[in-house]
Amino acid sequence: MGFLFKSLTVLLMAGTVVLSASSAKVLNMEIQETIQKFNNRFKGARDFLSRTEGYLVFPNVYKAGFVVGGEYGEGGMVIKGKVVEYYKMFSASFGFQAGAQRKAIIIAFLTSNALESFRKSDKWKAGVDGSIAFVDWGGGIDLSTIDLKKSIVAIAFDQRGLMGSLSLEGAVFTKVRK
């Protein structure tokens, strides 16, 4: 089992080097495209995003695993329509899992305290430094009419591939320079 874990770790680290090679210009374009897809897919999305304090956009989050798994993505913090910072997220997991998936994730900060706490941290860990609730909107719900009681919510969409579970527990978010 140790060899499998080390092999997967090396593979994931090699993948992150390739993935992190995208420039700020390319990532900004991907972020804007992801926001547009989100707005087109969910009724009331524009209004919902305008009511947030800020939101992280991860255009491509890759998750793969076979018993040992990992998830990685790069994105940007959008405040008042502008990308103000860049982040990478990484998580590792162990247990019953098999598959690979790519998805887009938007993480909305609904309170100024949640946003400030996240931005002040060098390494913010979901489930330790704060809780992220995944929300399953379904097709016909109007986001502008939903009153959420959580301070941080995540929406995954545009999934490709097959991998179960929607959770960011244990994911570590780190600010990066572009």
C-alpha positions in Angstrom: 0.0 0.0 0.0 2.9 2.4 0.7 4.2 2.0 -2.8 0.7 2.8 -4.3 0.4 5.9 -2.1 3.9 7.1 -3.0 3.2 6.5 -6.7 0.0 8.4 -6.6 1.6 11.2 -4.7 4.4 11.5 -7.3 1.8 11.4 -10.1 -0.4 14.0 -8.6 2.7 16.3 -7.9 3.8 15.9 -11.5 0.3 16.8 -12.6 0.2 19.9 -10.5 3.4 21.2 -12.1 1.8 20.8 -15.5 -1.5 22.2 -14.4 0.0 25.2 -12.6 1.9 26.2 -15.7 -1.2 28.2 -16.9 -0.5 32.0 -16.9 -2.7 34.6 -15.3 -4.0 35.6 -18.7 -5.1 32.1 -19.6 -6.6 31.5 -16.1 -8.4 34.8 -16.2 -10.0 33.8 -19.6 -11.0 30.4 -18.1 -12.5 32.0 -15.1 -14.6 34.4 -17.2 -15.7 31.5 -19.4 -16.7 29.5 -16.3 -18.7 32.4 -14.8 -20.5 32.7 -18.2 -21.3 29.0 -18.2 -22.6 29.2 -14.6 -24.8 32.2 -15.5 -26.2 30.4 -18.5 -26.9 27.2 -16.7 -28.6 28.4 -13.5 -31.5 30.8 -13.4 -30.8 33.8 -11.2 -27.0 33.0 -11.1 -26.0 36.6 -11.9 -28.1 38.0 -9.1 -26.8 35.3 -6.7 -23.2 36.1 -7.5 -23.8 39.8 -7.1 -25.1 39.2 -3.6 -21.9 37.5 -2.4 -19.0 39.2 -0.7 -16.7 37.3 -3.2 -16.4 34.0 -4.9 -13.7 31.6 -5.9 -13.9 30.2 -9.4 -12.1 26.9 -10.2 -12.6 26.3 -14.0 -11.0 22.9 -13.9 -10.8 20.7 -10.8 -9.4 17.3 -11.5 -10.1 14.4 -9.2 -8.8 10.8 -9.7 -8.3 7.8 -7.6 -8.2 4.1 -7.1 -8.4 3.5 -3.3 -6.0 6.5 -2.9 -7.1 9.6 -4.6 -6.4 13.3 -5.1 -8.0 16.4 -6.3 -6.4 19.5 -7.7 -7.4 22.8 -9.3 -6.4 26.4 -9.8 -8.7 29.4 -9.7 -9.2 33.0 -8.8 -11.0 35.0 -6.2 -13.5 37.4 -7.8 -14.6 40.4 -5.9 -16.9 43.0 -7.5 -16.4 41.4 -10.9 -12.6 41.4 -10.8 -10.1 38.6 -10.2 -8.1 39.9 -7.2 -6.1 36.8 -6.2 -5.2 33.3 -7.4 -5.5 30.1 -5.5 -4.7 26.4 -5.9 -6.6 23.7 -4.0 -5.4 20.2 -3.3 -6.8 17.3 -1.3 -5.9 13.7 -0.9 -8.2 10.8 0.2 -8.0 7.2 1.1 -10.8 4.7 0.9 -13.3 3.1 -1.4 -13.0 5.1 -4.6 -12.3 4.6 -8.3 -12.5 6.9 -11.3 -11.6 10.2 -12.7 -13.4 13.5 -13.1 -13.1 17.1 -14.2 -15.5 19.7 -13.0 -15.9 23.4 -12.4 -16.5 24.7 -8.9 -17.7 28.1 -7.7 -17.3 28.7 -3.9 -19.4 31.7 -2.8 -18.5 33.6 0.4 -21.8 35.0 1.7 -20.5 36.9 4.7 -17.6 39.4 5.0 -16.3 37.5 8.0 -16.0 34.2 6.0 -14.3 36.0 3.1 -11.9 37.9 5.4 -10.9 34.8 7.3 -10.2 32.9 4.1 -8.2 35.7 2.5 -6.0 36.3 5.6 -5.0 32.6 5.8 -1.8 31.3 4.1 -3.3 27.8 3.9 -7.0 27.5 4.5 -8.3 23.9 5.1 -11.9 23.1 4.5 -13.5 21.5 7.6 -10.8 22.9 9.9 -10.6 26.6 9.2 -14.2 26.8 7.9 -16.9 24.7 6.6 -18.0 24.6 2.9 -21.5 23.4 2.2 -22.1 21.8 -1.2 -25.5 22.8 -2.5 -27.3 20.7 -5.1 -29.4 23.3 -7.0 -31.2 21.0 -9.4 -32.4 22.2 -12.8 -35.3 24.4 -12.1 -34.4 26.4 -9.0 -33.9 30.1 -9.3 -30.8 31.1 -7.4 -31.9 34.6 -6.9 -34.8 33.4 -4.7 -32.8 31.2 -2.4 -32.0 32.4 1.2 -29.0 30.5 2.4 -28.1 30.2 6.0 -24.5 29.1 5.4 -21.5 31.5 5.2 -19.7 29.5 2.4 -21.4 27.4 -0.3 -20.0 25.6 -3.2 -21.6 24.7 -6.5 -20.0 22.1 -8.8 -21.1 21.9 -12.4 -19.9 21.0 -15.9 -18.8 17.5 -14.7 -17.0 15.2 -17.1 -16.0 11.7 -16.1 -17.2 9.5 -13.3 -16.2 9.8 -9.7 -18.6 9.8 -6.7 -18.9 12.2 -3.8 -19.2 16.0 -3.7 -17.1 17.2 -0.8 -14.3 19.6 -0.2 -13.6 18.5 3.4 -9.9 18.3 3.9 -9.1 20.4 0.8 -6.3 22.9 1.3 -6.5 26.3 -0.4 -3.2 28.2 -0.9 -2.7 31.6 -2.4 -0.4 31.6 -5.4 1.3 34.3 -7.5 0.7 34.5 -11.2 
